[in-house]
Every structure is written in C-alpha cells, then in structure tokens.
C-alpha cells in the first residue's frame, strides 16, 4: 500500500499545479504555528500540534491548549476554513493521481500478458 501511495505522490508531483497547492499548505501550517506560538505563548511543538489538529479537524487532546483571546478564536475560524479547502484539494489531487497510477499499472499488466 505504501508503494502505491508513493507512486500516487510521484504522479501528483508531475501535475503542474500540485506544487503550489502543497506550498500553500506548508505556508498555512507555518503561519498557523507562528500565530499560535506568538499569540498564545506556546512552544513550537504545541503550536504545530494545534495547527495540524485544527486543519485536519481532529480534536486537540491536550487540556492545556485552550484559546484564550477572542482574536485568536477568530483567526482559528478563518484558519480552518482556508485550511480545510487546501487539505481537500491536496487529497483530491492525490486521489486522481492514485487512480491514474492504478490505470497505468493495469494497462502494463495487460500488455505484459498479451506479449
């Protein structure tokens, strides 16, 4: 399975607009991490954990990581809305690349059998 996922990543990376989407995700995580570090006075690891958990809509299981300021809560609302869109686009592109890789793999198997 890991081999298929790696192959899908390779196919997706060949797509012209995949790199900017991944770059947007990296920029989003960096900006979220820095905002939580500076705004909440959290460590780098805590801020990154909160940023990733927020974008992936998983729950934050650390009871010490609670947003205290209203402006941080408003930032998080917009951060989630933008982040979920970027995450969905990455998953969509990877899914399409996965299907393409499987189709080419099946075609190669058929060609090998016919030879």
C-alpha positions in Angstrom: 0.0 0.0 0.0 2.8 2.4 0.8 4.3 1.7 -2.6 1.0 2.7 -4.2 0.8 5.9 -2.1 4.4 6.8 -3.1 3.5 6.3 -6.7 0.4 8.5 -6.4 2.6 11.2 -4.9 5.0 10.9 -7.9 2.1 11.2 -10.3 0.6 14.2 -8.4 4.0 15.9 -8.3 4.1 15.8 -12.1 0.9 17.8 -12.3 1.7 21.5 -12.9 -0.4 22.9 -10.1 0.3 20.3 -7.4 3.5 22.1 -6.1 1.7 25.4 -5.4 -1.1 23.7 -3.5 1.5 21.8 -1.3 3.3 25.1 -0.9 0.1 26.8 0.2 -0.4 24.0 2.8 3.2 24.5 4.1 2.7 28.3 4.3 -0.6 27.7 6.1 0.9 25.4 8.7 3.8 27.8 9.1 1.6 30.8 9.6 -0.7 28.9 12.0 2.2 27.6 14.0 3.8 31.1 14.3 0.5 32.7 15.2 -0.3 30.2 17.9 3.3 30.4 19.2 3.2 34.2 19.5 -0.4 34.7 20.3 -0.7 32.0 23.0 2.9 31.8 24.1 3.1 28.1 23.3 6.1 26.1 22.4 6.8 25.2 18.7 5.7 21.7 19.2 2.4 22.7 20.9 1.7 25.3 18.3 2.4 22.9 15.4 0.3 20.2 17.1 -2.7 22.7 17.5 -2.3 24.0 13.9 -2.3 20.5 12.4 -5.2 19.3 14.6 -7.2 22.4 13.7 -6.7 22.0 9.9 -7.4 18.3 9.9 -10.4 18.8 12.2 -9.2 16.3 14.7 -9.6 17.1 18.4 -6.9 18.6 20.5 -6.4 16.1 23.4 -4.1 18.4 25.5 -6.3 20.2 28.0 -3.7 22.9 28.4 -4.0 24.0 24.8 -7.0 26.3 25.0 -7.5 29.6 23.1 -7.9 32.5 25.5 -8.2 35.6 23.3 -11.2 36.4 21.1 -8.9 37.4 18.2 -7.2 34.0 18.3 -10.6 32.3 18.1 -11.5 34.5 15.1 -8.1 33.7 13.5 -8.8 30.0 14.0 -12.2 30.2 12.3 -10.6 31.6 9.1 -7.6 29.3 9.5 -9.9 26.3 9.5 -12.0 27.5 6.5 -8.9 28.1 4.4 -7.0 25.1 5.7 -9.8 22.6 5.0 -10.1 23.9 1.5 -6.4 23.4 0.9 -6.4 20.0 2.5 -9.4 18.8 0.4 -7.6 20.0 -2.8 -4.5 18.0 -1.9 -6.5 14.9 -1.2 -8.4 15.4 -4.4 -5.3 15.6 -6.5 -3.7 12.7 -4.7 -6.9 10.6 -5.3 -6.8 11.5 -9.0 -3.1 10.6 -9.2 -3.8 7.3 -7.4 -6.5 6.3 -9.9 -4.2 7.3 -12.8 -1.4 5.2 -11.4 -3.7 2.2 -11.0 -4.9 2.5 -14.5 -1.4 2.6 -15.9 -0.4 -0.3 -13.7 -3.4 -2.4 -15.0 -2.6 -1.4 -18.6 1.0 -2.5 -18.2 -0.1 -5.9 -16.8 -2.5 -6.4 -19.7 0.3 -5.6 -22.2 2.7 -8.0 -20.4 0.1 -10.8 -20.6 -0.5 -10.2 -24.3 3.2 -10.3 -25.2 
